Amino acid sequence: MVSKEFQFYVKADFSKYKGRYIAIVDDKVVASGENAKEVWEEAKKKTGKIPTLAKIPKEEALILRLRWK
Amino acid sequence: MEIEFDFKEEESGLFGRILRPVARIILVNGEIELPEHVYIDSGADVTLISKSVGDILGFKIDDKDEVTEIKGVGERGVPIIVKKVKIKVGGKLFEARVAWALVEEVPLLLGRTDVFNLFDICFMKNEKTVFRD
């Protein structure tokens, strides 16, 4: 079952948060910033809930290929 | 177990609106549970998290940790330490190695190592990703 929060994440426009972390609770961005730990702690403090973290890409096109030696 | 995740529509300067495969996973380290949205990347050897995401999980650089490099497109490497965590996808919890980047400038990725061996992962025509174990 897909949560309300995931539906919000896939549908919302987060372009104003490019290159930043966001913390989502239900259907709201409750904190954002450049450090995931600070964002997550702030969101927990504000809401009393466990937020879901995301990082919004700033790249024009994501071409992701990681080679691990 | 089967779980589906819709693709996420995002803006690309080159291609306009573009659909990208994403998932909600939970990283578990001891008592800490961190839900995060990640890009599903079949081209990534390993799941990748940034420095400050590792800080949330309580990761420390130990004497026995080996700092190594991973590379993406191009030659610029990213310093990482391989750590073990538990990952929850849907109702399935499993142990996996992740690459903890020692920098912030990386995306959050779900890669193949210790993950793609556990699920059939099907990308359904720009619509959704299905995980089936």
N, CA and C atoms of all chains as a GROMACS GRO file, in nm:
protein
  606
    1MET      N    1   0.084  -0.120   0.000
    1MET     CA    2   0.000   0.000   0.000
    1MET      C    3   0.088   0.125   0.000
    2VAL      N    4   0.055   0.219  -0.085
    2VAL     CA    5   0.136   0.340  -0.095
    2VAL      C    6   0.080   0.445   0.001
    3SER      N    7   0.168   0.505   0.076
    3SER     CA    8   0.123   0.600   0.178
    3SER      C    9   0.091   0.736   0.116
    4LYS      N   10   0.013   0.813   0.194
    4LYS     CA   11  -0.020   0.951   0.156
    4LYS      C   12   0.109   1.031   0.139
    5GLU      N   13   0.203   1.004   0.228
    5GLU     CA   14   0.330   1.076   0.222
    5GLU      C   15   0.407   1.046   0.094
    6PHE      N   16   0.408   0.918   0.050
    6PHE     CA   17   0.479   0.885  -0.073
    6PHE      C   18   0.409   0.947  -0.194
    7GLN      N   19   0.277   0.946  -0.191
    7GLN     CA   20   0.203   1.009  -0.302
    7GLN      C   21   0.235   1.158  -0.311
    8PHE      N   22   0.244   1.223  -0.194
    8PHE     CA   23   0.283   1.364  -0.192
    8PHE      C   24   0.422   1.380  -0.252
    9TYR      N   25   0.514   1.294  -0.212
    9TYR     CA   26   0.653   1.304  -0.260
    9TYR      C   27   0.661   1.291  -0.412
   10VAL      N   28   0.590   1.196  -0.468
   10VAL     CA   29   0.604   1.175  -0.613
   10VAL      C   30   0.529   1.281  -0.695
   11LYS      N   31   0.430   1.344  -0.635
   11LYS     CA   32   0.349   1.441  -0.712
   11LYS      C   33   0.396   1.586  -0.695
   12ALA      N   34   0.458   1.616  -0.583
   12ALA     CA   35   0.488   1.756  -0.552
   12ALA      C   36   0.606   1.808  -0.634
   13ASP      N   37   0.603   1.939  -0.653
   13ASP     CA   38   0.714   2.006  -0.720
   13ASP      C   39   0.808   2.061  -0.613
   14PHE      N   40   0.928   2.003  -0.608
   14PHE     CA   41   1.025   2.046  -0.507
   14PHE      C   42   1.137   2.128  -0.569
   15SER      N   43   1.111   2.190  -0.683
   15SER     CA   44   1.219   2.258  -0.754
   15SER      C   45   1.283   2.371  -0.670
   16LYS      N   46   1.206   2.428  -0.579
   16LYS     CA   47   1.265   2.535  -0.497
   16LYS      C   48   1.362   2.481  -0.393
   17TYR      N   49   1.365   2.350  -0.378
   17TYR     CA   50   1.456   2.289  -0.282
   17TYR      C   51   1.578   2.224  -0.349
   18LYS      N   52   1.604   2.257  -0.474
   18LYS     CA   53   1.713   2.191  -0.548
   18LYS      C   54   1.843   2.192  -0.470
   19GLY      N   55   1.905   2.075  -0.459
   19GLY     CA   56   2.033   2.062  -0.391
   19GLY      C   57   2.022   2.055  -0.240
   20ARG      N   58   1.899   2.052  -0.188
   20ARG     CA   59   1.879   2.053  -0.043
   20ARG      C   60   1.809   1.926   0.004
   21TYR      N   61   1.823   1.900   0.131
   21TYR     CA   62   1.746   1.793   0.194
   21TYR      C   63   1.611   1.849   0.234
   22ILE      N   64   1.511   1.764   0.228
   22ILE     CA   65   1.380   1.801   0.283
   22ILE      C   66   1.332   1.689   0.375
   23ALA      N   67   1.253   1.727   0.473
   23ALA     CA   68   1.190   1.629   0.561
   23ALA      C   69   1.040   1.640   0.542
   24ILE      N   70   0.978   1.526   0.517
   24ILE     CA   71   0.834   1.523   0.487
   24ILE      C   72   0.760   1.450   0.598
   25VAL      N   73   0.651   1.510   0.641
   25VAL     CA   74   0.558   1.443   0.732
   25VAL      C   75   0.419   1.456   0.670
   26ASP      N   76   0.354   1.344   0.650
   26ASP     CA   77   0.224   1.338   0.581
   26ASP      C   78   0.237   1.404   0.443
   27ASP      N   79   0.168   1.518   0.423
   27ASP     CA   80   0.178   1.582   0.291
   27ASP      C   81   0.237   1.722   0.303
   28LYS      N   82   0.337   1.734   0.389
   28LYS     CA   83   0.401   1.864   0.407
   28LYS      C   84   0.553   1.850   0.417
   29VAL      N   85   0.622   1.948   0.359
   29VAL     CA   86   0.766   1.963   0.385
   29VAL      C   87   0.777   2.042   0.514
   30VAL      N   88   0.834   1.980   0.616
   30VAL     CA   89   0.835   2.046   0.747
   30VAL      C   90   0.972   2.106   0.780
   31ALA      N   91   1.075   2.070   0.703
   31ALA     CA   92   1.207   2.131   0.723
   31ALA      C   93   1.289   2.109   0.598
   32SER      N   94   1.386   2.198   0.577
   32SER     CA   95   1.477   2.181   0.463
   32SER      C   96   1.610   2.244   0.498
   33GLY      N   97   1.714   2.200   0.428
   33GLY     CA   98   1.846   2.256   0.455
   33GLY      C   99   1.955   2.176   0.387
   34GLU      N  100   2.078   2.212   0.418
   34GLU     CA  101   2.192   2.150   0.350
   34GLU      C  102   2.256   2.035   0.428
   35ASN      N  103   2.207   2.013   0.550
   35ASN     CA  104   2.262   1.905   0.632
   35ASN      C  105   2.147   1.814   0.674
   36ALA      N  106   2.156   1.687   0.638
   36ALA     CA  107   2.045   1.595   0.662
   36ALA      C  108   2.013   1.580   0.810
   37LYS      N  109   2.116   1.575   0.892
   37LYS     CA  110   2.092   1.554   1.036
   37LYS      C  111   2.018   1.672   1.096
   38GLU      N  112   2.060   1.792   1.059
   38GLU     CA  113   1.994   1.911   1.114
   38GLU      C  114   1.848   1.917   1.068
   39VAL      N  115   1.825   1.884   0.941
   39VAL     CA  116   1.689   1.886   0.885
   39VAL      C  117   1.601   1.784   0.956
   40TRP      N  118   1.656   1.666   0.974
   40TRP     CA  119   1.578   1.556   1.036
   40TRP      C  120   1.544   1.589   1.182
   41GLU      N  121   1.644   1.640   1.255
   41GLU     CA  122   1.622   1.674   1.396
   41GLU      C  123   1.520   1.788   1.408
   42GLU      N  124   1.532   1.887   1.321
   42GLU     CA  125   1.438   2.000   1.325
   42GLU      C  126   1.295   1.952   1.298
   43ALA      N  127   1.282   1.863   1.200
   43ALA     CA  128   1.149   1.813   1.165
   43ALA      C  129   1.089   1.731   1.279
   44LYS      N  130   1.170   1.652   1.344
   44LYS     CA  131   1.120   1.571   1.458
   44LYS      C  132   1.075   1.663   1.572
   45LYS      N  133   1.154   1.767   1.596
   45LYS     CA  134   1.122   1.860   1.704
   45LYS      C  135   0.992   1.936   1.675
   46LYS      N  136   0.976   1.977   1.548
   46LYS     CA  137   0.856   2.053   1.510
   46LYS      C  138   0.729   1.971   1.518
   47THR      N  139   0.737   1.844   1.476
   47THR     CA  140   0.616   1.765   1.457
   47THR      C  141   0.595   1.656   1.562
   48GLY      N  142   0.702   1.616   1.627
   48GLY     CA  143   0.691   1.503   1.719
   48GLY      C  144   0.676   1.371   1.646
   49LYS      N  145   0.696   1.372   1.515
   49LYS     CA  146   0.683   1.249   1.435
   49LYS      C  147   0.816   1.216   1.368
   50ILE      N  148   0.825   1.094   1.316
   50ILE     CA  149   0.944   1.054   1.242
   50ILE      C  150   0.925   1.098   1.096
   51PRO      N  151   1.005   1.193   1.048
   51PRO     CA  152   0.990   1.239   0.909
   51PRO      C  153   1.060   1.146   0.812
   52THR      N  154   1.024   1.159   0.687
   52THR     CA  155   1.097   1.089   0.581
   52THR      C  156   1.186   1.191   0.511
   53LEU      N  157   1.310   1.150   0.491
   53LEU     CA  158   1.410   1.240   0.435
   53LEU      C  159   1.422   1.220   0.284
   54ALA      N  160   1.446   1.327   0.212
   54ALA     CA  161   1.475   1.316   0.068
   54ALA      C  162   1.579   1.421   0.034
   55LYS      N  163   1.653   1.397  -0.074
   55LYS     CA  164   1.745   1.499  -0.123
   55LYS      C  165   1.704   1.532  -0.266
   56ILE      N  166   1.682   1.658  -0.291
   56ILE     CA  167   1.632   1.701  -0.421
   56ILE      C  168   1.752   1.731  -0.512
   57PRO      N  169   1.759   1.664  -0.627
   57PRO     CA  170   1.878   1.682  -0.712
   57PRO      C  171   1.882   1.821  -0.775
   58LYS      N  172   2.004   1.870  -0.795
   58LYS     CA  173   2.016   2.000  -0.862
   58LYS      C  174   2.066   1.984  -1.005
   59GLU      N  175   2.104   1.865  -1.039
   59GLU     CA  176   2.158   1.842  -1.173
   59GLU      C  177   2.050   1.856  -1.279
   60GLU      N  178   2.089   1.900  -1.396
   60GLU     CA  179   1.996   1.913  -1.508
   60GLU      C  180   1.947   1.776  -1.555
   61ALA      N  181   2.039   1.682  -1.557
   61ALA     CA  182   2.000   1.545  -1.591
   61ALA      C  183   2.076   1.453  -1.497
   62LEU      N  184   2.007   1.356  -1.442
   62LEU     CA  185   2.074   1.260  -1.354
   62LEU      C  186   2.118   1.140  -1.434
   63ILE      N  187   2.248   1.123  -1.445
   63ILE     CA  188   2.300   1.002  -1.507
   63ILE      C  189   2.386   0.936  -1.402
   64LEU      N  190   2.332   0.835  -1.341
   64LEU     CA  191   2.394   0.779  -1.222
   64LEU      C  192   2.450   0.641  -1.251
   65ARG      N  193   2.580   0.631  -1.234
   65ARG     CA  194   2.643   0.500  -1.249
   65ARG      C  195   2.761   0.499  -1.153
   66LEU      N  196   2.751   0.418  -1.052
   66LEU     CA  197   2.858   0.415  -0.954
   66LEU      C  198   2.935   0.286  -0.968
   67ARG      N  199   3.065   0.301  -0.977
   67ARG     CA  200   3.152   0.184  -0.987
   67ARG      C  201   3.228   0.175  -0.855
   68TRP      N  202   3.216   0.060  -0.792
   68TRP     CA  203   3.280   0.035  -0.664
   68TRP      C  204   3.392  -0.060  -0.690
   69LYS      N  205   3.516  -0.021  -0.652
   69LYS     CA  206   3.631  -0.103  -0.689
   69LYS      C  207   3.627  -0.240  -0.623
   70MET      N  208   0.613  -1.118  -0.102
   70MET     CA  209   0.591  -0.975  -0.084
   70MET      C  210   0.603  -0.901  -0.216
   71GLU      N  211   0.515  -0.810  -0.238
   71GLU     CA  212   0.525  -0.726  -0.358
   71GLU      C  213   0.489  -0.583  -0.318
   72ILE      N  214   0.570  -0.490  -0.364
   72ILE     CA  215   0.538  -0.350  -0.336
   72ILE      C  216   0.569  -0.266  -0.460
   73GLU      N  217   0.487  -0.166  -0.481
   73GLU     CA  218   0.502  -0.081  -0.599
   73GLU      C  219   0.530   0.063  -0.557
   74PHE      N  220   0.615   0.128  -0.634
   74PHE     CA  221   0.643   0.270  -0.612
   74PHE      C  222   0.624   0.344  -0.745
   75ASP      N  223   0.539   0.445  -0.744
   75ASP     CA  224   0.522   0.526  -0.865
   75ASP      C  225   0.651   0.601  -0.898
   76PHE      N  226   0.674   0.625  -1.025
   76PHE     CA  227   0.785   0.712  -1.065
   76PHE      C  228   0.755   0.855  -1.019
   77LYS      N  229   0.862   0.931  -1.002
   77LYS     CA  230   0.847   1.070  -0.963
   77LYS      C  231   0.877   1.160  -1.082
   78GLU      N  232   0.786   1.255  -1.105
   78GLU     CA  233   0.807   1.350  -1.214
   78GLU      C  234   0.893   1.465  -1.164
   79GLU      N  235   1.000   1.494  -1.236
   79GLU     CA  236   1.089   1.604  -1.198
   79GLU      C  237   1.126   1.685  -1.321
   80GLU      N  238   1.187   1.798  -1.295
   80GLU     CA  239   1.223   1.889  -1.405
   80GLU      C  240   1.367   1.865  -1.447
   81SER      N  241   1.387   1.852  -1.578
   81SER     CA  242   1.522   1.844  -1.633
   81SER      C  243   1.537   1.959  -1.732
   82GLY      N  244   1.645   2.033  -1.719
   82GLY     CA  245   1.668   2.144  -1.811
   82GLY      C  246   1.681   2.097  -1.955
   83LEU      N  247   1.730   1.976  -1.972
   83LEU     CA  248   1.749   1.923  -2.108
   83LEU      C  249   1.622   1.861  -2.166
   84PHE      N  250   1.547   1.794  -2.081
   84PHE     CA  251   1.436   1.712  -2.134
   84PHE      C  252   1.298   1.756  -2.086
   85GLY      N  253   1.292   1.866  -2.010
   85GLY     CA  254   1.162   1.908  -1.956
   85GLY      C  255   1.122   1.816  -1.843
   86ARG      N  256   0.993   1.786  -1.835
   86ARG     CA  257   0.946   1.698  -1.728
   86ARG      C  258   0.995   1.557  -1.756
   87ILE      N  259   1.051   1.495  -1.654
   87ILE     CA  260   1.108   1.362  -1.672
   87ILE      C  261   1.065   1.274  -1.555
   88LEU      N  262   1.047   1.145  -1.581
   88LEU     CA  263   1.001   1.053  -1.477
   88LEU      C  264   1.119   0.971  -1.426
   89ARG      N  265   1.134   0.966  -1.293
   89ARG     CA  266   1.247   0.895  -1.235
   89ARG      C  267   1.198   0.790  -1.135
   90PRO      N  268   1.262   0.672  -1.134
   90PRO     CA  269   1.219   0.567  -1.040
   90PRO      C  270   1.270   0.595  -0.899
   91VAL      N  271   1.178   0.598  -0.805
   91VAL     CA  272   1.212   0.627  -0.666
   91VAL      C  273   1.146   0.522  -0.576
   92ALA      N  274   1.192   0.518  -0.454
   92ALA     CA  275   1.131   0.426  -0.356
   92ALA      C  276   1.143   0.487  -0.217
   93ARG      N  277   1.054   0.442  -0.129
   93ARG     CA  278   1.068   0.479   0.013
   93ARG      C  279   1.126   0.357   0.083
   94ILE      N  280   1.240   0.377   0.147
   94ILE     CA  281   1.303   0.269   0.223
   94ILE      C  282   1.326   0.319   0.365
   95ILE      N  283   1.357   0.227   0.454
   95ILE     CA  284   1.395   0.265   0.591
   95ILE      C  285   1.532   0.206   0.619
   96LEU      N  286   1.625   0.293   0.657
   96LEU     CA  287   1.758   0.248   0.699
   96LEU      C  288   1.754   0.228   0.850
   97VAL      N  289   1.805   0.114   0.894
   97VAL     CA  290   1.799   0.080   1.036
   97VAL      C  291   1.940   0.052   1.086
   98ASN      N  292   1.980   0.122   1.191
   98ASN     CA  293   2.108   0.095   1.255
   98ASN      C  294   2.085   0.096   1.406
   99GLY      N  295   2.084  -0.021   1.465
   99GLY     CA  296   2.052  -0.031   1.608
   99GLY      C  297   1.911   0.018   1.633
  100GLU      N  298   1.900   0.118   1.721
  100GLU     CA  299   1.768   0.171   1.756
  100GLU      C  300   1.720   0.280   1.660
  101ILE      N  301   1.809   0.321   1.570
  101ILE     CA  302   1.775   0.434   1.483
  101ILE      C  303   1.709   0.383   1.355
  102GLU      N  304   1.593   0.438   1.324
  102GLU     CA  305   1.524   0.405   1.199
  102GLU      C  306   1.505   0.533   1.120
  103LEU      N  307   1.560   0.535   1.001
  103LEU     CA  308   1.555   0.656   0.917
  103LEU      C  309   1.483   0.627   0.785
  104PRO      N  310   1.360   0.674   0.771
  104PRO     CA  311   1.292   0.659   0.642
  104PRO      C  312   1.348   0.759   0.542
  105GLU      N  313   1.372   0.715   0.421
  105GLU     CA  314   1.419   0.809   0.319
  105GLU      C  315   1.366   0.770   0.181
  106HIS      N  316   1.352   0.872   0.098
  106HIS     CA  317   1.316   0.851  -0.042
  106HIS      C  318   1.445   0.848  -0.122
  107VAL      N  319   1.460   0.745  -0.205
  107VAL     CA  320   1.584   0.726  -0.280
  107VAL      C  321   1.553   0.706  -0.428
  108TYR      N  322   1.653   0.732  -0.510
  108TYR     CA  323   1.644   0.696  -0.652
  108TYR      C  324   1.687   0.550  -0.666
  109ILE      N  325   1.610   0.475  -0.739
  109ILE     CA  326   1.646   0.335  -0.765
  109ILE      C  327   1.741   0.335  -0.883
  110ASP      N  328   1.864   0.288  -0.860
  110ASP     CA  329   1.966   0.303  -0.963
  110ASP      C  330   2.029   0.167  -0.995
  111SER      N  331   1.981   0.107  -1.101
  111SER     CA  332   2.035  -0.024  -1.141
  111SER      C  333   2.178  -0.012  -1.193
  112GLY      N  334   2.224   0.110  -1.219
  112GLY     CA  335   2.362   0.131  -1.263
  112GLY      C  336   2.459   0.154  -1.148
  113ALA      N  337   2.407   0.158  -1.027
  113ALA     CA  338   2.494   0.180  -0.911
  113ALA      C  339   2.531   0.046  -0.848
  114ASP      N  340   2.660   0.025  -0.828
  114ASP     CA  341   2.703  -0.101  -0.766
  114ASP      C  342   2.648  -0.115  -0.625
  115VAL      N  343   2.629  -0.002  -0.558
  115VAL     CA  344   2.598  -0.009  -0.415
  115VAL      C  345   2.505   0.107  -0.376
  116THR      N  346   2.431   0.086  -0.270
  116THR     CA  347   2.346   0.192  -0.214
  116THR      C  348   2.435   0.303  -0.159
  117LEU      N  349   2.394   0.426  -0.182
  117LEU     CA  350   2.478   0.540  -0.147
  117LEU      C  351   2.404   0.635  -0.056
  118ILE      N  352   2.472   0.675   0.052
  118ILE     CA  353   2.417   0.780   0.138
  118ILE      C  354   2.524   0.887   0.159
  119SER      N  355   2.480   1.005   0.198
  119SER     CA  356   2.574   1.117   0.216
  119SER      C  357   2.630   1.116   0.358
  120LYS      N  358   2.725   1.205   0.380
  120LYS     CA  359   2.789   1.216   0.512
  120LYS      C  360   2.686   1.241   0.623
  121SER      N  361   2.600   1.340   0.602
  121SER     CA  362   2.509   1.376   0.712
  121SER      C  363   2.397   1.273   0.731
  122VAL      N  364   2.364   1.197   0.628
  122VAL     CA  365   2.268   1.087   0.648
  122VAL      C  366   2.334   0.979   0.735
  123GLY      N  367   2.461   0.950   0.710
  123GLY     CA  368   2.534   0.856   0.795
  123GLY      C  369   2.544   0.906   0.938
  124ASP      N  370   2.556   1.037   0.955
  124ASP     CA  371   2.561   1.095   1.090
  124ASP      C  372   2.430   1.066   1.165
  125ILE      N  373   2.317   1.075   1.095
  125ILE     CA  374   2.189   1.043   1.159
  125ILE      C  375   2.190   0.898   1.209
  126LEU      N  376   2.249   0.811   1.128
  126LEU     CA  377   2.251   0.668   1.163
  126LEU      C  378   2.354   0.636   1.272
  127GLY      N  379   2.430   0.737   1.311
  127GLY     CA  380   2.529   0.716   1.417
  127GLY      C  381   2.660   0.660   1.367
  128PHE      N  382   2.686   0.668   1.239
  128PHE     CA  383   2.812   0.616   1.186
  128PHE      C  384   2.929   0.700   1.238
  129LYS      N  385   3.037   0.631   1.268
  129LYS     CA  386   3.164   0.696   1.305
  129LYS      C  387   3.274   0.637   1.218
  130ILE      N  388   3.378   0.714   1.198
  130ILE     CA  389   3.494   0.660   1.125
  130ILE      C  390   3.583   0.588   1.226
  131ASP      N  391   3.588   0.455   1.211
  131ASP     CA  392   3.668   0.374   1.302
  131ASP      C  393   3.807   0.351   1.244
  132ASP      N  394   3.900   0.310   1.332
  132ASP     CA  395   4.036   0.281   1.287
  132ASP      C  396   4.038   0.173   1.179
  133LYS      N  397   3.947   0.077   1.190
  133LYS     CA  398   3.948  -0.035   1.094
  133LYS      C  399   3.879   0.001   0.962
  134ASP      N  400   3.814   0.115   0.956
  134ASP     CA  401   3.745   0.153   0.832
  134ASP      C  402   3.846   0.190   0.724
  135GLU      N  403   3.819   0.142   0.605
  135GLU     CA  404   3.905   0.176   0.491
  135GLU      C  405   3.832   0.279   0.404
  136VAL      N  406   3.897   0.393   0.386
  136VAL     CA  407   3.839   0.493   0.296
  136VAL      C  408   3.878   0.457   0.154
  137THR      N  409   3.777   0.438   0.071
  137THR     CA  410   3.803   0.405  -0.069
  137THR      C  411   3.726   0.502  -0.157
  138GLU      N  412   3.724   0.477  -0.286
  138GLU     CA  413   3.657   0.570  -0.377
  138GLU      C  414   3.558   0.499  -0.464
  139ILE      N  415   3.448   0.568  -0.492
  139ILE     CA  416   3.360   0.521  -0.597
  139ILE      C  417   3.356   0.627  -0.705
  140LYS      N  418   3.325   0.584  -0.825
  140LYS     CA  419   3.321   0.678  -0.936
  140LYS      C  420   3.189   0.668  -1.010
  141GLY      N  421   3.144   0.784  -1.057
  141GLY     CA  422   3.025   0.786  -1.140
  141GLY      C  423   3.065   0.813  -1.282
  142VAL      N  424   2.987   0.890  -1.352
  142VAL     CA  425   3.023   0.929  -1.488
  142VAL      C  426   3.135   1.032  -1.476
  143GLY      N  427   3.242   1.015  -1.554
  143GLY     CA  428   3.359   1.102  -1.539
  143GLY      C  429   3.458   1.039  -1.443
  144GLU      N  430   3.562   1.110  -1.417
  144GLU     CA  431   3.672   1.049  -1.341
  144GLU      C  432   3.680   1.095  -1.196
  145ARG      N  433   3.596   1.191  -1.159
  145ARG     CA  434   3.606   1.243  -1.023
  145ARG      C  435   3.551   1.141  -0.923
  146GLY      N  436   3.634   1.098  -0.830
  146GLY     CA  437   3.591   0.998  -0.734
  146GLY      C  438   3.528   1.061  -0.611
  147VAL      N  439   3.452   0.979  -0.539
  147VAL     CA  440   3.390   1.021  -0.414
  147VAL      C  441   3.444   0.931  -0.303
  148PRO      N  442   3.501   0.989  -0.196
  148PRO     CA  443   3.552   0.904  -0.088
  148PRO      C  444   3.436   0.844  -0.009
  149ILE      N  445   3.448   0.716   0.017
  149ILE     CA  446   3.340   0.647   0.090
  149ILE      C  447   3.399   0.546   0.188
  150ILE      N  448   3.318   0.509   0.284
  150ILE     CA  449   3.346   0.395   0.371
  150ILE      C  450   3.227   0.300   0.358
  151VAL      N  451   3.256   0.172   0.347
  151VAL     CA  452   3.147   0.075   0.338
  151VAL      C  453   3.102   0.039   0.479
  152LYS      N  454   2.973   0.055   0.502
  152LYS     CA  455   2.914   0.022   0.632
  152LYS      C  456   2.799  -0.077   0.611
  153LYS      N  457   2.766  -0.149   0.717
  153LYS     CA  458   2.651  -0.239   0.710
  153LYS      C  459   2.534  -0.178   0.785
  154VAL      N  460   2.418  -0.185   0.724
  154VAL     CA  461   2.295  -0.142   0.791
  154VAL      C  462   2.187  -0.244   0.758
  155LYS      N  463   2.073  -0.228   0.821
  155LYS     CA  464   1.956  -0.302   0.776
  155LYS      C  465   1.871  -0.208   0.692
  156ILE      N  466   1.812  -0.262   0.589
  156ILE     CA  467   1.724  -0.184   0.502
  156ILE      C  468   1.587  -0.251   0.500
  157LYS      N  469   1.484  -0.169   0.514
  157LYS     CA  470   1.348  -0.222   0.502
  157LYS      C  471   1.286  -0.169   0.374
  158VAL      N  472   1.242  -0.260   0.288
  158VAL     CA  473   1.168  -0.224   0.167
  158VAL      C  474   1.032  -0.294   0.178
  159GLY      N  475   0.926  -0.215   0.187
  159GLY     CA  476   0.796  -0.277   0.215
  159GLY      C  477   0.806  -0.350   0.348
  160GLY      N  478   0.767  -0.476   0.348
  160GLY     CA  479   0.771  -0.552   0.473
  160GLY      C  480   0.898  -0.633   0.490
  161LYS      N  481   0.993  -0.618   0.400
  161LYS     CA  482   1.113  -0.703   0.405
  161LYS      C  483   1.231  -0.626   0.464
  162LEU      N  484   1.290  -0.686   0.568
  162LEU     CA  485   1.406  -0.626   0.635
  162LEU      C  486   1.528  -0.714   0.608
  163PHE      N  487   1.636  -0.653   0.566
  163PHE     CA  488   1.755  -0.731   0.533
  163PHE      C  489   1.880  -0.649   0.560
  164GLU      N  490   1.990  -0.719   0.576
  164GLU     CA  491   2.118  -0.650   0.598
  164GLU      C  492   2.182  -0.619   0.463
  165ALA      N  493   2.243  -0.502   0.454
  165ALA     CA  494   2.305  -0.463   0.326
  165ALA      C  495   2.426  -0.375   0.353
  166ARG      N  496   2.524  -0.385   0.265
  166ARG     CA  497   2.635  -0.290   0.267
  166ARG      C  498   2.591  -0.162   0.195
  167VAL      N  499   2.631  -0.050   0.253
  167VAL     CA  500   2.605   0.078   0.188
  167VAL      C  501   2.735   0.156   0.180
  168ALA      N  502   2.743   0.243   0.081
  168ALA     CA  503   2.858   0.332   0.070
  168ALA      C  504   2.823   0.462   0.140
  169TRP      N  505   2.896   0.489   0.247
  169TRP     CA  506   2.876   0.615   0.322
  169TRP      C  507   2.975   0.716   0.264
  170ALA      N  508   2.924   0.811   0.187
  170ALA     CA  509   3.010   0.913   0.128
  170ALA      C  510   3.057   1.008   0.238
  171LEU      N  511   3.180   1.050   0.229
  171LEU     CA  512   3.233   1.142   0.330
  171LEU      C  513   3.216   1.287   0.286
  172VAL      N  514   3.128   1.308   0.190
  172VAL     CA  515   3.093   1.441   0.140
  172VAL      C  516   2.940   1.448   0.129
  173GLU      N  517   2.892   1.571   0.109
  173GLU     CA  518   2.746   1.589   0.096
  173GLU      C  519   2.696   1.582  -0.048
  174GLU      N  520   2.785   1.608  -0.143
  174GLU     CA  521   2.740   1.628  -0.282
  174GLU      C  522   2.716   1.497  -0.354
  175VAL      N  523   2.628   1.416  -0.301
  175VAL     CA  524   2.590   1.291  -0.368
  175VAL      C  525   2.439   1.275  -0.357
  176PRO      N  526   2.379   1.208  -0.454
  176PRO     CA  527   2.236   1.176  -0.441
  176PRO      C  528   2.218   1.055  -0.350
  177LEU      N  529   2.096   1.036  -0.303
  177LEU     CA  530   2.064   0.917  -0.221
  177LEU      C  531   2.014   0.809  -0.316
  178LEU      N  532   2.088   0.698  -0.322
  178LEU     CA  533   2.060   0.595  -0.421
  178LEU      C  534   2.037   0.460  -0.357
  179LEU      N  535   1.950   0.381  -0.418
  179LEU     CA  536   1.939   0.238  -0.384
  179LEU      C  537   2.007   0.162  -0.497
  180GLY      N  538   2.122   0.103  -0.466
  180GLY     CA  539   2.200   0.032  -0.568
  180GLY      C  540   2.185  -0.119  -0.558
  181ARG      N  541   2.268  -0.190  -0.635
  181ARG     CA  542   2.244  -0.333  -0.653
  181ARG      C  543   2.292  -0.424  -0.540
  182THR      N  544   2.411  -0.393  -0.484
  182THR     CA  545   2.471  -0.487  -0.388
  182THR      C  546   2.378  -0.514  -0.269
  183ASP      N  547   2.356  -0.642  -0.242
  183ASP     CA  548   2.274  -0.690  -0.129
  183ASP      C  549   2.126  -0.651  -0.141
  184VAL      N  550   2.087  -0.597  -0.255
  184VAL     CA  551   1.947  -0.558  -0.275
  184VAL      C  552   1.888  -0.629  -0.398
  185PHE      N  553   1.956  -0.616  -0.511
  185PHE     CA  554   1.899  -0.669  -0.635
  185PHE      C  555   1.901  -0.822  -0.639
  186ASN      N  556   1.978  -0.883  -0.545
  186ASN     CA  557   1.976  -1.029  -0.535
  186ASN      C  558   1.854  -1.079  -0.458
  187LEU      N  559   1.784  -0.988  -0.391
  187LEU     CA  560   1.671  -1.028  -0.306
  187LEU      C  561   1.535  -1.008  -0.373
  188PHE      N  562   1.533  -0.925  -0.475
  188PHE     CA  563   1.404  -0.890  -0.537
  188PHE      C  564   1.413  -0.903  -0.689
  189ASP      N  565   1.302  -0.936  -0.749
  189ASP     CA  566   1.284  -0.903  -0.891
  189ASP      C  567   1.237  -0.758  -0.892
  190ILE      N  568   1.310  -0.674  -0.964
  190ILE     CA  569   1.275  -0.532  -0.967
  190ILE      C  570   1.241  -0.496  -1.111
  191CYS      N  571   1.119  -0.455  -1.130
  191CYS     CA  572   1.071  -0.434  -1.267
  191CYS      C  573   1.030  -0.287  -1.286
  192PHE      N  574   1.088  -0.222  -1.384
  192PHE     CA  575   1.052  -0.084  -1.418
  192PHE      C  576   0.941  -0.089  -1.522
  193MET      N  577   0.824  -0.042  -1.483
  193MET     CA  578   0.705  -0.058  -1.566
  193MET      C  579   0.679   0.069  -1.648
  194LYS      N  580   0.737   0.075  -1.766
  194LYS     CA  581   0.706   0.179  -1.865
  194LYS      C  582   0.684   0.318  -1.807
  195ASN      N  583   0.785   0.372  -1.740
  195ASN     CA  584   0.776   0.510  -1.691
  195ASN      C  585   0.659   0.534  -1.597
  196GLU      N  586   0.610   0.428  -1.536
  196GLU     CA  587   0.493   0.446  -1.451
  196GLU      C  588   0.525   0.412  -1.306
  197LYS      N  589   0.581   0.292  -1.286
  197LYS     CA  590   0.606   0.249  -1.149
  197LYS      C  591   0.716   0.143  -1.147
  198THR      N  592   0.771   0.122  -1.027
  198THR     CA  593   0.869   0.015  -1.006
  198THR      C  594   0.806  -0.088  -0.914
  199VAL      N  595   0.818  -0.213  -0.953
  199VAL     CA  596   0.763  -0.320  -0.871
  199VAL      C  597   0.877  -0.402  -0.811
  200PHE      N  598   0.874  -0.418  -0.679
  200PHE     CA  599   0.968  -0.505  -0.607
  200PHE      C  600   0.891  -0.633  -0.571
  201ARG      N  601   0.949  -0.746  -0.608
  201ARG     CA  602   0.884  -0.876  -0.578
  201ARG      C  603   0.991  -0.969  -0.524
  202ASP      N  604   0.968  -1.028  -0.406
  202ASP     CA  605   1.073  -1.117  -0.352
  202ASP      C  606   1.041  -1.263  -0.372
   0.00000   0.00000   0.00000
